[in-house]
Every structure is written in structure tokens, then in C-alpha cells.
């Protein structure tokens, strides 16, 4: 019953936080706390970790997102049993640096997991992410057992009204989403919103109940990523999301940061070379008011290293 | 060493074999590397013989060593190396504890007809590629199944308990092991055999080993002529019957002072039981054993049984054609052939060599390997097949071929595995989400490691639907596993009865480099 109690008590605390924000405000990190003037940062030309160091600065540093003694959960894409150059999984260097920055900001614990598609132990090892996490003293957590996933409701969802979400996402104070930018066989591109399919247990439901709508619906779930970091270092241009070989990959050395998941995906789609309005789930999420697809309305910081 | 210590020595050696063998059979963590597993199983008789027939290397010496040891010392394989034998000793040990009074055995006459006909039923059909009786009766494989079906769930349950407790403290160092599928019929078969063996050992010690077990009978023939034997010293023997009461093979007739060495499993329990040291394990030759010439009735029996078995396999083949994999629905899926693991080359070869020890079933990280019921027909019952409702074959994984002790799955390199076509994906458009609901899906193509399943434009604008390029497909089943349609799949694997080699997907050229100096596109 621990989890149910937990959810209840966080509800109460969150409620209290609304009433007395000064007292309980720090319990839950929300985008509203971020003190910056940019809606989105786009950077290119460097190594994944160096680019992150620079781009996070533009958003006021990691301490805008992570407060002292908070627990953080990071959800990279570790979906496939493939090496980093294959561009199927998030770059381990980036994951490592994000964890380090979280600890520098005073995080108590940083957890990393994914509900993988291939054998999870092989994905964790061969993606290089397991080693990156342990090097940065983060905690690599399994995600391939239903027992970790808790029922949640998605009130605003049209097709996806219920899901089972990994307990760490529900329990942690801060949730950071680190997708990789890549091609996808049916949704054309796989980005921040698509990456969150690895946060839930039953993906088959999404596939059989209007995939694009479900992807957008999940973005409406109230535990949203505080930050989306799109890894566009190695970009898989075809045969996604798994890829066949390194021949599917081009080196683009880019990265997109945004607290707005729709904006992040919209900019990433552009970098990939497709129009955001051609991507069903971006269009749907935009029309549901979950974020801004129109990049012209954003204050964007562009950096070339 | 005093002869009364032989028993203790035997117990120590048994434990040294039993614990590692049991562990590797339930090692779902994959802690023990495949080649170490093979070495632990090196002396297991049946896998070694089968592996010798298949590849004739490495494992060649395993069974030869056992044969030599048997010729020297009798059935030490049965007493110490065979895990099923040791399991029976354990059951027997507890049966003594349960029955308050010390358990006593009595001499039982040999059932020659049963022993030798079971041996013949096991061996002869192997020459015709049928190993049904071997699968059912081979002691190592029987034990493997018992461990996999009973010990593994206990281990998994305890592991999951620990994982759950640690999880409450946000410690995720132990992860739960979810058993993907429960196969009721194979489980029931294993359960009945386990029940039978437990009952026999509870009541009659090693009755399974010296009357039913084909390996026991075969080694028994040799042990009749072994150099060292348990012998009764006429001059010391009081005919008190103490040895017979402790003989769990029930092969000592203290009244006539004769030991049936073909049934003796070399446990040495009788030596310390003798009050006068009237029983020894010695080299000295004694009177020759009974007459064993083969008579005509036996010969007839053997011919008949082999014909019977051949007809059984024909029935098996016809059943194979009619297996319905999924529940009834608008377009049910029918599979003509089951899918055997990469490295097994063909269903016939695989079915003829696999003894269903389930070592690979436990080792398979995705749990796609499941014991069959009728997927291979009667003759392949319990042998593992790829069951894509439970998982799929991970592209870069070769664990099953690394661990297989019998040569049913031959070691295969990762590169060969990438092209080993064990089956081919078949797409049923009428069941597909894209066709029935006019929405995106593509789960099959997403999971396909070779992109044999790719997405092509569909009749509704903006939508794409799967297409299978069969030449690239290796039959791993990732598409079938990922396909969300219920109750039947829209894409499934049809097994290749003879495995083929897929074409490498190299149609696409290397992509052009990106110009890093360009501006952001927004």
C-alpha cells in the first residue's frame, strides 16, 4: 500500500503547496520555477556532453530544475540492443553529463531506466548507458517487470485514458526526458513524446488504439518531464527506430532543449528535415494545447560550438 | 582409505556434481557463461553421446570417460554424476526421516524384460532419427526439466520477494524474474515423471535407475564386467541381511550371497552396514554372472517396437500440420511448422538430437524458448520451440547455442546468426490495425532487426502499412511478438523445416555527410 499512500500524500502536499507556496513549493519542481528568458535552446557542433554544458547554462543551469536533496529520474532511450554509433539509443556521454549536473545541483539520487524493446540487460550494457550511469554514480534501474508500473489516469487523454507508469516517475521530484532524434517507420520521427512510450508498461494498447493520438495523449499526463533534452548527435535517418547498421546514421552533432515537449519535438523535426505539421502526434498535441508547435512564436537561443 | 569411508567419499563427490549442475539448470540470471555450463555437463552421458554423434569434438571424451570408469568401478556415474540419481538419494534420505524407523530395503529380482526392452526402445529409434523415449527417460534431461519446472520457480519466487523488499527502500539491485508463460501440458508431463520418480525412490530407492533408466541399463551391462565390484566374502558373511536392508538398489541377495552387479549403483551404503567387514569393493575376480545370450523373443520384440515407433512418428508428422496456434477469430493463424532455434539447422536434425533438458529454456534471456506440446508433433514433445507469444529471439544473442550440451543446437557465430533464417514472417493484412482502424501502428517494423518488415504507403494518405521482404527475414519473431492485434496476430512466423540463409540487407547506400556550417532550419 506504500505506493497508494505515497500518491495520496503527495496529492495532499501538492494541494498544500498551492495554498502555501512559500512553504511547500520546493517539494515539487515545476516548469514555472525556471528562471530564464528562452523557450528553447538549439545547439550544434560539439560533443554531446559539451553541448549540454553550454545549452543548460542558457536555461539558468541545472539548479533551475533540480533543487537540493531532490530525487531525479532520467528517461533516455535505451530501447535497443545497439551500440551508440547506431543512433538507436541516447548517447551515453549525454546521459552521463546530465546525471553529473543533477548531482552538482544537489540531487539526492538520480535514477535512470527505460522499458526496453530488446532484452533489457543487453540494451543497458551495449548502449553504453549502464556504464555511463555507474561512472556518474547514478542508479540504473530495471524497467522490464510489470511490478514496477502503477495505474494512472490521464484525464485529458482522448484515446489513452489509463496507463501503467513506472513508479520512479511517480515518486521522483524531477523527471528528465532524454530522447534521441531518429527516424520511425510509422510515426516518421521518434522524439520526446514518442520516447515516453518507454515510461509505460503496455505499449501494445497504444499501437492498436491510434498510435499518434496516444502519443499526444500521454503528453497530457500530469507528471510531465521538467526538461526535454533531444539528442541529435548521431541521427538515424532511415530504418528507424531500430536501424539496421551504422549506414543508417549521419553525424549531426546537435541538441535541442526545451521545457515544452511539443516545441522540443517541433524543432527536432525541423532538424531531422521534416515539417512538424506533417507529424501527426506533434499536430495533435499542439491542437490539444499541450505545447507550442509554432516555432516563430518562441524565444529561441541558437548556438554553434 | 578404509572401505567404510567410500560411502562418505561418494556423498561428497555427488554434492560436488549436484550443486553446480542444478544451479546452471536454473541460472536465469545468466551468471555462468555458456562454455562453463558445457564443462559442468561434460560427463553427462546422454548429451555427450549425442554431441559426439553430431560434431565429434570436445565432448567426445565425456562419455568415454564414463564408460571407462564404469568398466573400472561400476556405475559411479549413477551414484555421483547423474543429477537424477542424486535427487533420488535426497528423496530417499528424507523418506528415512519421515518414516521414523530406519528405512529398510529387501532384495528384489531383476525385471530383465522391462529393463532391456526400455533400453531397446530408447536406442534403436535413434538410428531412425527418433528419440522420443530418450527424451522421456534420459536421466540428465529428466532432471533438467524437474529443475526448470520446480526449482526455478522457487528460486524466482524467493528472488522476487527479495526484489520487492529492496524496492521499498528504493534499491533496485535485484530485479524480478517474470515467468512469461506457463505451458500446462509440458508441465503436467514433467510433474507426472517427477511424481513417479519421487514415489519410486521413496518406496524402493533406486528402482528407476536400475530398472527403467536406459543409461542405467546400458552402464549396467558394462558394470557386470567391471574390474572393481562390490563382493561378498563368503568366509566372513553371516548372512545376517544387514547389507541387503541398506541396499537402495535392492540388488543384494544375502540369502544366496549374490549381488546383481548390473543393478548395483556403486553407492557403497552396504560396506559400512556389514558387522563383519564381509562385504568389500575389490578387484578379485569371482564367479561369472548369469547367462545373457539374446534369445529370439527379444529380437522379435525389438523389431516390433521399432516398427511401432516409426508409425508413431508418422502420426506426429500429420499432427504437426494441423496445429492451431491462436484462438479462433476472423482470420486465425495456422502454422505449418514450429520454429527451432538458430543453430539447429532443421527440424529433423533438432528433433533427433534434443533431449529436452531445458538448459536453453532457462538460459534464454527473452524466454522465447518454450517447451513444446504438439508443435513438433508427438516425437518432439517437450523439446523447446520459439514461441513468439512469450518473446522473440534477440538479434545478437546466441546463448542457446552456447549452452546446448547435446549438439541439437550447434554453436553459431553472431554473424551467422544474423543471417540464419529459421522461419519467415507472414503478414495478414486483414488483421492489421492500419487496415482495420485506419490508424498508425508499425510495431512489427519497429522491432524488425533486419528491416525485412518495412512500411509502405497505404491506400489512405499519410498512413503506412507493413510489407515483408522475405529474403531479408530471419524469423526472429520480433514482429509477431510486438504485433498488438488480439486475439490473433497480423504477422506471424512460419517455421522453416530446413533453415536457410537470409540475404543481407545492403540495398541502401551510405548517407551523405551533413554540412555542419548550415544555419538552423528555424
Interface residues (C-beta under 8 A of the other chain):
Chain A: X2 X42 X44 X45 X81 X109 X111 X117 X118 X119 X121 X122 X126 X139 X140 X141 X142 X144 X145 X146 X147 X148 X171 X184 X185 X186 X187 X203 X204 X205 X207 X208 X209 X210 X211 X212 X213 X237 X238 X239 X241 X242 X244 X247 X248 X249 X250 X251 X252 X253 X267 X270 X271 X273 X280 X295 X300 X302
Chain B: X30 X160 X164 X167 X168 X170 X172 X175 X176 X178 X365 X366 X394 X395 X396 X397 X433 X437 X439 X440 X441 X442 X443 X445 X446 X447 X448 X449 X450 X451 X454 X455 X462 X464 X482 X484 X485 X486 X505 X508 X509 X510 X511 X512 X513 X514 X516 X520 X521 X522
